[in-house]
Amino acid sequence: MQIDSQATRWSADEQRWAAWMTSAHRGDQQAYRELLGELAVTIETYLRARFGAIDALEDCVQECLLAIHKARHTYNPSRPFRPWMFTIARHRAIDVLRQSKNHRRGGEVSLFEDGSDPHELQRRLDGVKVLENLAPDHREAIALTHYAGCTTAEAAHWLGISEPALKARLRRGLLAVRKILEAEGLAI
């Protein structure tokens, strides 16, 4: 079953990355190099899936790794590594893409290598702005299920809660998103 193999792979990644980060906190430079090497590949894959083909992909990956490096002291080994890492990567990627868009606004160059509609990036960034206004529990539930592609069972496992609790958070979060969008006069 594909879901089981993905969950197994994610669990193995989670354990390995957490162990490497813990070792890095103790000064193990080799573990830190291995961690950053694997995270670079994972972040690149995530960015391609999340934002499509973008000109600034390599720069964005490097900026995400730098942000993780700067925030490494905030990692709590008692919490899952993957959500911590993806939260940092997502926020930094959005900042880089916004800066890139603002920098190129006056020119003919598109953020998208494949000629996609540049308004798609703004739509996705606006979606992130809406999520930032949610309670952390609701934001995590939506991010894991709608952005990271986790099933409710996988998301519940990563957050350390029951699946019904995850579904309740998800339902409340989506209702909050609807209220925000309705308040802004946007159709749903």
C-alpha positions in Angstrom: 0.0 0.0 0.0 1.4 3.4 -1.1 0.2 5.3 2.0 1.9 2.8 4.3 5.2 3.1 2.5 5.0 6.9 2.5 4.2 6.9 6.2 7.1 4.5 6.8 9.5 6.7 4.8 8.3 9.9 6.5 8.7 8.2 9.9 12.3 7.1 9.0 13.1 10.6 7.7 11.6 12.1 10.9 13.7 9.9 13.2 16.9 10.3 11.2 16.5 14.1 10.9 15.7 14.5 14.6 18.7 12.4 15.5 21.0 14.4 13.2 19.7 17.7 14.6 20.2 16.5 18.2 23.7 15.4 17.3 24.3 18.7 15.6 23.3 20.5 18.8 26.0 18.6 20.5 28.6 19.7 17.9 28.5 16.9 15.4 29.4 18.7 12.2 29.1 15.6 10.0 25.5 14.9 11.2 24.7 18.5 10.5 26.1 18.3 6.9 24.1 15.1 6.3 21.0 16.8 7.6 21.3 19.8 5.5 22.1 17.7 2.4 18.9 15.7 2.8 16.8 18.8 3.7 18.0 20.5 0.5 16.6 17.8 -1.6 13.4 17.7 0.4 12.9 21.4 0.3 13.5 21.6 -3.4 10.9 18.9 -4.0 8.5 20.7 -1.6 9.0 24.1 -3.4 8.4 22.6 -6.8 5.2 20.9 -5.6 4.0 24.0 -3.8 5.0 26.8 -6.2 5.7 25.2 -9.5 8.7 26.0 -11.7 10.2 29.2 -10.4 13.4 31.0 -11.5 14.6 31.5 -8.0 14.4 27.9 -7.0 18.1 27.3 -6.1 18.2 30.7 -4.3 15.0 29.8 -2.5 16.4 26.4 -1.3 19.6 28.1 0.0 17.6 30.8 1.8 15.4 28.1 3.4 18.5 26.2 4.6 20.0 29.4 5.9 16.7 30.1 7.8 16.8 26.6 9.3 20.4 27.1 10.3 19.6 30.4 12.0 16.5 28.8 13.8 18.2 25.5 14.7 18.3 26.6 18.4 14.5 26.7 18.4 14.1 23.0 17.5 12.6 21.0 20.4 13.5 17.3 20.2 10.3 16.4 22.0 8.3 17.7 19.0 8.2 16.3 15.4 11.0 17.7 13.2 9.1 17.7 9.9 6.5 20.3 10.8 9.1 22.5 12.4 11.3 22.4 9.3 8.5 22.9 6.8 7.1 25.8 8.7 10.5 27.6 8.5 11.0 26.6 4.8 7.5 27.7 3.8 7.8 31.1 5.5 11.2 31.8 4.1 10.2 30.7 0.6 7.3 33.0 0.6 9.5 35.9 1.7 12.0 35.1 -1.1 9.3 34.9 -3.7 7.7 38.1 -2.6 11.1 39.9 -2.8 11.7 38.4 -6.2 8.3 39.4 -7.4 8.7 43.0 -6.1 12.2 43.2 -7.6 10.9 42.2 -11.0 7.6 44.0 -11.0 8.8 46.6 -13.5 10.4 44.2 -15.9 9.3 41.6 -18.4 10.8 38.7 -16.5 8.3 36.2 -15.0 8.8 34.4 -11.7 7.7 31.3 -13.6 10.0 29.5 -15.9 7.2 27.7 -17.7 5.2 30.9 -18.5 2.4 30.1 -16.0 0.1 32.9 -14.9 2.0 35.1 -12.5 -1.2 35.7 -10.6 -1.1 32.1 -9.5 1.7 32.9 -7.1 -0.2 35.9 -5.6 -3.3 33.6 -5.1 -1.1 31.1 -3.3 0.5 33.8 -1.2 -2.9 35.2 -0.3 -3.9 31.7 0.9 -0.9 31.6 3.1 -1.8 35.1 4.5 -5.3 33.7 5.4 -3.7 30.7 7.1 -1.4 33.0 9.2 -4.6 34.5 10.8 -5.7 31.1 12.1 -5.1 29.5 15.5 -1.9 27.4 15.3 -3.9 24.1 15.8 -6.2 24.9 12.9 -3.3 26.2 10.7 -1.3 22.9 11.3 -4.3 20.7 10.4 -4.9 22.6 7.2 -1.3 22.8 6.2 -0.6 19.1 6.8 -3.7 17.9 5.0 -4.2 20.5 2.2 -0.6 21.6 1.5 1.7 18.8 2.6 -0.7 16.1 1.2 -1.0 14.1 4.4 -4.1 12.0 5.1 -6.0 12.8 8.3 -4.5 9.7 9.9 -0.9 10.8 8.9 -1.5 14.4 10.1 -2.9 13.2 13.4 0.1 10.9 13.9 2.5 13.7 13.2 0.7 16.0 15.6 0.4 13.3 18.3 -3.4 13.6 18.4 -6.3 11.3 17.5 -7.8 11.3 14.0 -11.2 12.6 15.2 -9.4 15.5 17.0 -7.5 16.3 13.8 -10.8 16.2 11.8 -12.4 18.6 14.4 -9.4 21.0 14.1 -9.6 20.8 10.3 -13.3 21.5 10.2 -13.0 24.4 12.6 -10.0 25.8 10.6 -11.8 25.6 7.3 -14.8 27.3 8.9 -12.5 30.1 10.1 -11.0 30.4 6.6 -14.5 30.7 5.1 -15.4 33.5 7.6 -12.1 35.4 6.8 -12.8 35.1 3.1 -16.4 36.1 3.5 -15.4 39.1 5.6 -13.1 40.2 2.7 -16.0 39.8 0.3 -14.5 36.9 -1.5 -16.7 34.2 -2.9 -16.2 30.6 -1.8 
